[in-house]
Amino acid sequence: MEFLYPNMLYALFALLIPVVIHLFNFRRHKTVYFSNTSILKTIEQENKKTKKLKDLIVLITRMLFIAALVVAFAYPYKKNNNAINNNVDNLIAVYIDNSMSMQSYSSEKTLFDDARSSAVKLVENLNQAQKFVLLSNDRNPINEYPMNKDEMLIRLNEMKTESAPASFEDIYNSIEFIKKKNNFKSASLFVYSDFQKNMMKVDESKNDTTIQIVVFPLKSDFQNNIYIDSVWIQSPVLQKNLTNEINARVVNETSNDVKGLPVNFSLDGNVVAYTTVDVVANSHSDVNMQFVIESDGDKKAQVSIQDSPITFDDEYNLVLKVRPVINVVEIKSNSQQPIANSQSSYLDLLFEGDALVNYQAMSPYNIDQNVINNAQMIVLDATANVNATMQQSLLDFASQGGSLVVFNNEETDNSLLYDRLGIKPKALDDNVSRIEYVAKQNSFFDDIFVKFPENAALPEVNKHISFDIRNNNVLNIASLQNGEPFIMMSRVDKGSVFVFSSTLDEEWCDLANHAIFVPLMYKMALVGGGVSDLSYTLGRDKYHNINDIELLQDDRVSVRSENGLYETFPLVENRSKLKYLYFFEDLPASGFYNIYKNDEFVSMMAWNDNRNESEMSFYEKDDVTKLLKDKELNLLATIDYDEINSENMMQVVVRDTALWKIFVIISLILLLIEILVLRFFK
């Protein structure tokens, strides 16, 4: 037997009190005179023996009463190596997985409700002096400070779902940090989760023998799910009053084929397109729908299906940005000269008078960075010699979704740019040739050619720069008769870089006078979105591009939910001359959020739940046990789902046996004995 509060045993010195009372009779005696004392002496001798026995019994019962009461307050318990450490210097941590997958049902309650009710019972069975922390996926700092039992029960009852998933490794490292920060000698971690396979990352978890782990694998009765995995649009830049196309991937995580599943697409709450899809069991299918947008600005869009009982992933939110114009910037050394004398004036002539395109030329020695940041396509003329810093800025522009087009002549020096792409200019080739091959199968040409003639007369090339392609990421989408590349395309993160082996000058080639020139340049402008992502994922994304929002130093940016009940003030960061919003914490739920500058609406963004939560792949009880033990973590017990609310479970993991109650009962019995002795012992 051990004691939770051994210092209380010093109160056993109180046993001296009844001894002192017994040795010193403080009552005053009254003398009564009798005429004949012979009989009284006999009675006195008999009563004296009885009185001593009575006083001795009372003394013993009083001392035992005090001793039992002191021991009860010292909180005695029976040592049990298979139970948690119940000392006051042991921190109790309860982790409840409040991700979306925990909304799945078991019988009539969700897994989350089952976990919370079991955790409440667990906390109620622990002693009052224990300190608690409540861990969850949203990592609310209020819950991660040590609290007493009553506070812990309040926090448990206030918990909600709809949080992004967290890995077991993050939870384990968190409790290790909290334990050390608050100077606890040890900790006990209770884990309630459905243990999706994508959350059980333990590779980098360090074994801490002072942390005991008890896991409660929860299992849903419904492990079938159909969901929208991803959504994308055909063109990064949507055009008003023209037909646009949206694509969606529907995943079937069931053992049955699905036929004729309705898929709806809505804009600003109105269904504008719909289709049906057939999905084979345990596979996926892609669908596409066409739609027309009639006005500019941000459009709140949503692709949706109907599936039960798991519904959080049946909708996919996105924001479609319809720009009134496409900003095209050409950097050329002679940008101030008249068009007739400009070597690369063809772009000016091409886009002149086009309401869809805002064309602007600038000198490499006088570059307006704001214009560059707001462009969708930047054309670097062969005459523009830009330094390494500017070349890196152009690469950053492309990586953010822009389209960078580079022309070359024998004097072009873009060494840093080409090194990053993995290409190298070799020499000038002045042999007359012709474009012979166009990679029609490449998605870049999907909507340029309706039908490409077999023997089409392609542009003639008088001279060009020979290039050596050293990176598999660089595609030769148009080549000459000798096999050398004429147009090279490279994906750079979200954007694209197009490198021509010549200029548009007629001395080099007649591309600018060919029919292919117009659709080619327009398509390059269209693929250069240069805009924010269509949507963001809770628990994964932290940054949002706001480069198209003009901000002054004192401007205040805030983000609010549609209903106005949630508002946050993210940090505005400048990275690579681009502006971003950085979110310190995850937003509370999926949906649409409005961005305000000084309380004025300026933009909109869409957030979705992590689709990793939609994968119906879970670890069983034995798998969890093996995984943690193989990592040599201090696993105390793995509790069956059927026993998470049973008294047997509490006895297995809680050291709080009823020894203190036994001593309270003993003290009450001793008190009763003393009363009976004083009342009836004659």
TITI-55181 format. One line per 3 residues: number of its first residue (from 1); their letters; for each residue x, y, z of C-alpha. Coordinates in steps of 0.02 Angstrom, whole numbers, m for minus. Each point is the difference from the previous one (the first is absolute). Example, Ala and Ser with C-alpha at 12.3 -4.5 7.8 and 13.67 -1.06 7.14 Angstrom:
2
1) AS) 615 m225 390; 69 172 m33
***
This chain:
682
1) MEF) 0 0 0; 62 174 m45; m61 175 37
4) LYP) m38 139 m121; 22 133 137; 127 m77 122
7) NML) 25 167 89; m174 m20 74; 68 m142 107
10) YAL) 81 130 114; m176 26 65; 19 m167 92
13) FAL) 78 101 140; m180 42 40; m8 m173 79
16) LIP) 78 80 154; m159 99 32; m109 m145 63
19) VVI) 150 m68 97; 21 165 90; m186 6 36
22) HLF) 8 m177 66; 150 30 114; m62 163 71
25) NFR) m179 1 56; m45 183 m4; m175 m26 74
28) RHK) m26 66 178; m60 m132 127; m130 29 132
31) TVY) 14 m90 169; m158 m81 70; m1 m58 183
34) FSN) m83 m161 53; m30 m65 176; 50 m176 m45
37) TSI) 138 m20 m130; 33 m184 13; m123 m43 m137
40) LKT) 59 146 m108; 178 m65 4; m57 m163 m76
43) IEQ) m98 90 m136; 146 118 m31; 121 m143 m27
46) ENK) m115 m84 m125; m38 165 m96; 183 51 m6
49) KTK) 48 m153 m104; m148 28 m116; 41 184 m20
52) KLK) 182 m34 m45; m55 m124 m133; m128 122 m69
55) DLI) 126 143 m5; 128 m111 m86; m126 m52 m134
58) VLI) m50 182 m28; 184 51 m11; 39 m134 m128
61) TRM) m153 39 m108; 40 187 4; 181 m30 m50
64) LFI) m51 m120 m137; m132 125 m60; 129 139 m15
67) AAL) 127 m116 m83; m127 m63 m128; m55 177 m39
70) VVA) 180 60 m24; 41 m147 m113; m157 33 m103
73) FAY) 55 181 m28; 173 m62 m54; m89 m87 m147
76) PYK) 64 m179 10; 3 m109 m156; 60 m171 m48
79) KNN) 154 m5 m110; m43 m61 m175; 135 m4 m134
82) NAI) m131 m16 m137; m87 164 41; 40 180 m34
85) NNN) 110 105 111; m126 88 112; 121 113 92
88) VDN) m29 187 4; 163 28 m95; m69 m103 m145
91) LIA) m89 101 m135; m158 m76 m74; m21 39 m186
94) VYI) m156 m48 m95; 6 9 m189; m165 m9 m94
97) DNS) 10 m9 m188; m125 133 m55; 33 m15 m186
100) MSM) m141 m20 m125; 15 m190 m10; m54 m9 184
103) QSY) m173 58 m55; m31 m175 m63; m130 m98 98
106) SSE) 13 m150 113; m174 m61 45; m95 160 41
109) KTL) 145 113 49; 148 72 m94; 174 m62 41
112) FDD) 39 172 69; m146 m8 123; 55 m174 55
115) ARS) 176 62 28; m56 152 98; m117 m96 115
118) SAV) 136 m128 38; 125 139 35; m122 83 120
121) KLV) m20 m163 96; 188 m23 3; 32 173 71
124) ENL) m137 m22 130; 86 m158 64; 168 87 24
127) NQA) 42 89 162; m42 181 29; 179 57 22
130) QKF) 53 m58 m175; 44 127 m135; m70 m21 m177
133) VLL) 26 63 m177; m117 m27 m146; 80 m28 m170
136) SND) m93 11 m164; 36 28 m184; m38 186 9
139) RNP) 135 19 136; m97 126 101; 132 77 118
142) INE) m130 27 136; m19 m189 19; 187 m33 7
145) YPM) 33 85 166; m12 m118 152; m174 13 75
148) NKD) m95 m82 142; m132 m134 m18; m149 118 m4
151) EML) 78 108 m135; 45 m154 m100; m180 m63 3
154) IRL) m61 170 m60; 125 m1 m144; m52 m175 m51
157) NEM) m182 50 m8; 44 152 m106; 99 m98 m131
160) KTE) m58 1 m181; 44 m91 m159; 42 73 m172
163) SAP) 187 15 24; 142 m44 m117; 87 m168 34
166) ASF) 158 m12 103; 132 m137 5; 33 m108 152
169) EDI) 179 59 m5; m54 181 22; m110 m45 148
172) YNS) 137 m102 84; 128 138 m23; m124 126 69
175) IEF) m28 m91 163; 187 m23 19; 25 188 m20
178) IKK) m144 44 119; 66 m121 132; 174 76 m1
181) KNN) m63 179 m9; m108 m21 156; 129 m104 98
184) FKS) m99 m161 14; 103 m157 33; m111 m109 m109
187) ASL) m157 1 m106; m140 m118 m50; m70 22 m175
190) FVY) m174 m67 m39; m31 m6 m189; m177 m10 m70
193) SDF) 3 m16 m190; m60 m103 m148; 185 m16 m46
196) QKN) m9 38 m183; 157 m66 m82; 50 170 m65
199) MMK) 7 72 177; 108 m137 78; 168 76 m35
202) VDE) 123 m52 136; 165 m9 m95; 79 148 89
205) SKN) m80 m25 172; 133 m13 136; m28 m131 133
208) DTT) m36 83 168; m21 m131 137; m81 128 115
211) IQI) m152 13 m115; m126 m140 19; m120 m27 m145
214) VVF) m175 m74 3; m86 m10 m169; m185 m17 m38
217) PLK) m23 m52 m183; m175 50 m55; m86 m88 m143
220) SDF) m145 61 m105; m142 m110 m59; 7 96 m165
223) QNN) 165 m8 m93; m66 32 m176; 20 171 m76
226) IYI) m23 90 m166; 79 171 m11; 66 138 m112
229) DSV) 188 m12 5; 53 151 m104; m63 131 m122
232) WIQ) 93 94 m136; m41 113 m146; 62 m18 m178
235) SPV) 69 176 m15; 83 94 144; m77 163 m62
238) LQK) m189 m4 m21; m79 107 m134; m165 90 14
241) NLT) m141 m52 m117; 103 m144 m69; m20 m186 31
244) NEI) 112 m62 140; 26 m177 62; 16 m68 176
247) NAR) 59 m174 48; m27 m102 158; 63 m167 64
250) VVN) m125 m110 92; 69 m141 107; m98 m157 47
253) ETS) 67 m77 163; m131 m137 3; m6 m180 m57
256) NDV) m145 35 m119; m4 85 m170; m91 166 m6
259) KGL) m100 46 m154; m86 163 m46; 61 100 150
262) PVN) m58 182 m25; 137 132 3; m51 184 12
265) FSL) 99 158 m33; m64 164 72; 54 181 m12
268) DGN) m49 120 139; m127 m126 62; m83 m35 m170
271) VVA) 23 m166 m90; 72 40 m172; 55 m174 m57
274) YTT) m27 m180 48; 43 m175 m58; 3 m180 61
277) VDV) 147 m116 28; 29 m187 12; 137 m53 121
280) VAN) 65 m177 16; 24 m68 178; 159 60 86
283) SHS) 50 114 m144; m32 175 m67; m75 86 m153
286) DVN) 23 175 m71; m143 106 m63; m3 166 m93
289) MQF) m135 131 m15; m11 155 m107; m63 168 61
292) VIE) m5 184 m45; 38 146 116; m88 162 m43
295) SDG) 90 125 114; 172 41 70; 63 m23 177
298) DKK) 11 m141 127; m128 m138 m21; m47 m117 141
301) AQV) m3 m173 m81; m37 m173 66; 0 m177 m69
304) SIQ) m112 m117 100; m68 m177 11; m114 m88 124
307) DSP) 65 m142 107; m33 m60 178; 39 m22 141
310) ITF) 170 85 m27; m44 169 m75; 141 122 39
313) DDE) 89 m40 m164; m153 5 m114; 32 182 m44
316) YNL) 154 82 m72; 12 189 15; 98 111 m118
319) VLK) 11 182 m52; 3 40 m185; 83 166 m40
322) VRP) m63 76 m161; 123 136 m50; m62 142 m110
325) VIN) 169 m1 m92; 158 m103 m19; 154 102 42
328) VVE) 144 m29 m121; 168 85 28; 141 0 m127
331) IKS) 176 42 57; 107 67 m143; 146 120 m10
334) NSQ) m75 109 m137; m173 12 78; 0 189 m17
337) QPI) 29 m3 m189; m140 8 m127; m83 m163 m43
340) ANS) 65 2 m179; 179 m7 62; m30 m120 142
343) QSS) 66 m175 m27; m138 m77 103; m146 112 m42
346) YLD) m107 m146 m56; m73 m26 174; m56 181 6
349) LLF) m85 m22 m168; m74 m166 54; m81 63 160
352) EGD) m42 177 m57; m184 36 17; m36 m165 88
355) ALV) m111 34 152; 52 m167 76; 186 43 6
358) NYQ) 88 145 83; 169 9 m87; 144 103 68
361) AMS) 183 12 m53; 140 56 116; 187 16 m1
364) PYN) 107 m120 104; 79 155 77; m165 71 60
367) IDQ) m107 m144 62; m156 34 102; m8 m145 123
370) NVI) m186 26 34; m39 m21 m184; 106 m157 m5
373) NNA) m87 m74 153; m174 27 m75; 42 m73 m171
376) QMI) m59 m167 m67; 132 m10 m136; 173 78 m12
379) VLD) 93 m2 m166; 189 19 10; 60 63 m167
382) ATA) 169 m54 m69; 59 181 7; m34 15 188
385) NVN) 156 m39 100; m57 m25 180; 115 m37 146
388) ATM) 0 m158 106; m113 79 133; m132 41 m129
391) QQS) 14 m174 m77; m35 m75 171; m149 116 21
394) LLD) m69 m60 m166; 18 m180 57; m91 44 162
397) FAS) m137 80 m105; m20 m162 m99; 1 m107 158
400) QGG) m149 98 65; m104 m46 m153; 56 125 m130
403) SLV) 50 m36 m180; 177 53 m48; 45 8 m186
406) VFN) 184 21 m49; 67 39 m174; 183 m22 m49
409) NEE) 131 67 m119; 190 m17 m5; 22 138 132
412) TDN) m126 m65 127; 73 m38 171; m123 m84 119
415) SLL) 126 m120 78; m78 m7 174; m174 m25 m71
418) YDR) 57 m141 m114; 103 m83 137; m155 m7 110
421) LGI) m103 m74 m142; 133 m126 m52; 35 59 m177
424) KPK) 156 71 m80; 21 105 m158; 140 m68 m110
427) ALD) 26 101 m159; m85 98 m138; m65 m109 m142
430) DNV) m32 103 m159; m56 m145 m108; m174 30 m69
433) SRI) m124 m123 72; m184 m19 38; m105 m54 149
436) EYV) m39 m180 m36; m68 m72 161; m133 65 120
439) AKQ) m41 m102 157; m187 m4 m33; m23 m129 138
442) NSF) 60 125 129; m142 77 101; 65 173 m45
445) FDD) m69 m23 m178; m167 m76 53; m107 150 m44
448) IFV) 113 79 m131; m30 m122 m141; m169 m74 m42
451) KFP) 84 m110 m131; 184 14 m43; 37 m35 m186
454) ENA) 125 m136 m34; 101 103 m126; m28 173 72
457) ALP) 121 136 m57; 81 54 163; 108 155 28
460) EVN) 169 14 m84; 153 33 107; 152 87 m77
463) KHI) 111 m13 152; m15 m52 180; 98 m38 159
466) SFD) 38 m184 28; m47 m61 174; 52 m149 103
469) IRN) m141 m64 112; 68 m75 161; m158 m13 104
472) NNV) m143 m122 m30; m120 132 63; 33 104 m157
475) LNI) m111 m55 m145; 37 32 m183; m175 48 m60
478) ASL) 56 62 m172; 159 m54 m91; 89 34 m164
481) QNG) 38 m117 m143; 169 m43 75; m83 m49 164
484) EPF) 61 151 98; m128 86 113; m87 157 m57
487) IMM) m122 19 147; 43 m75 168; m125 m5 143
490) SRV) 40 m30 184; m119 m7 146; 64 103 148
493) DKG) m108 m36 152; m168 79 m44; 52 87 m162
496) SVF) 89 m30 m165; 154 63 m91; 4 0 m191
499) VFS) 170 21 m83; 13 37 m187; 163 m35 m90
502) STL) m20 157 m106; m81 172 1; m157 61 m87
505) DEE) 104 106 m119; m29 m47 m183; 188 m17 m21
508) WCD) m9 m151 115; m170 m80 m40; m173 36 m68
511) LAN) m94 m64 153; m80 171 32; m79 m4 m174
514) HAI) m62 m178 14; m177 m51 47; 63 m99 149
517) FVP) 73 156 83; m163 75 64; m72 m154 88
520) LMY) 174 m46 63; 28 166 89; m178 10 65
523) KMA) 13 m174 73; 163 46 86; m87 151 75
526) LVG) m149 m103 56; 102 m136 86; 87 134 101
529) GGV) m126 14 140; 105 95 123; m146 m8 121
532) SDL) m37 m83 166; m41 m183 12; m178 m53 m31
535) SYT) m14 m64 178; 102 m40 155; 6 m149 117
538) LGR) m29 12 188; 146 m62 103; 122 9 m145
541) DKY) 0 172 m81; 58 153 97; 29 130 m137
544) HNI) m120 91 m117; 62 107 m145; m68 178 5
547) NDI) 118 75 m127; m146 74 m98; m53 103 153
550) ELL) 82 170 16; 53 28 181; 75 150 88
553) QDD) 106 m16 155; m141 44 120; m136 m102 m86
556) RVS) m81 m134 108; m47 m167 m77; m128 m115 81
559) VRS) m84 m164 m48; m181 m37 47; m116 m147 m21
562) ENG) m155 23 m106; m114 9 151; 114 126 85
565) LYE) 18 m104 159; 186 m29 m26; 134 129 m35
568) TFP) 189 m10 1; 143 117 m42; 134 m96 m95
571) LVE) 177 63 m22; 42 85 m165; 167 m66 m63
574) NRS) 107 50 m149; 90 m147 m79; 96 15 m164
577) KLK) m82 170 m25; m173 m80 13; m129 30 136
580) YLY) m77 m142 102; m116 m21 146; 71 m118 132
583) FFE) m123 m86 116; 67 m38 174; m138 m128 32
586) DLP) m118 m104 m102; m167 76 m48; m145 m76 99
589) ASG) m89 m89 m143; m5 m25 m188; m96 126 m104
592) FYN) 20 173 m72; 91 144 85; 3 183 m48
595) IYK) 156 108 2; m20 181 58; 118 147 m12
598) NDE) m46 130 131; m175 m79 12; m23 11 m189
601) FVS) m29 m164 m94; 140 m34 m125; 7 m187 m34
604) MMA) m64 m174 42; 80 m169 32; m63 m178 18
607) WND) 57 m133 124; m31 m188 0; 27 m140 123
610) NRN) 152 m109 m26; m47 m144 m114; 120 m114 94
613) ESE) m144 m11 124; m109 m77 m136; 108 m154 m22
616) MSF) m87 m141 92; 160 m90 52; 25 m31 187
619) YEK) 114 m96 116; m78 m139 104; 37 m19 186
622) DDV) 141 m127 m25; 77 107 m137; 6 153 113
625) TKL) 77 m103 141; 134 m72 m113; 40 168 m79
628) LKD) 29 86 167; 93 m144 80; 114 m17 m151
631) KEL) 45 182 29; 36 m48 183; m124 126 68
634) NLL) m64 m28 177; m169 m74 m47; m97 m44 157
637) ATI) m159 m69 m76; m105 m8 m159; m184 0 45
640) DYD) m132 m88 m104; m133 113 m69; m136 m99 90
643) EIN) 83 35 168; 40 185 m11; m144 44 118
646) SEN) 6 m153 111; 53 m8 183; 127 m134 m44
649) MMQ) 89 125 m111; 10 123 143; 75 m131 115
652) VVV) 129 m44 m133; 65 175 m29; m45 97 158
655) RDT) 93 m31 163; m140 77 100; m50 m154 101
658) ALW) m120 29 146; 125 m22 145; m32 175 67
661) KIF) m185 m39 5; 36 m156 101; 91 103 133
664) VII) m142 125 7; m122 m143 30; 116 m70 136
667) SLI) 6 170 86; m190 11 0; m14 m176 72
670) LLL) 123 46 139; m98 157 38; m158 m105 14
673) IEI) 87 m123 116; 55 142 114; m178 66 9
676) LVL) m70 m171 40; 133 m30 135; m34 166 84
679) RFF) m188 m25 m12; m24 m182 50; 159 m61 88
682) K) m45 m6 187
***
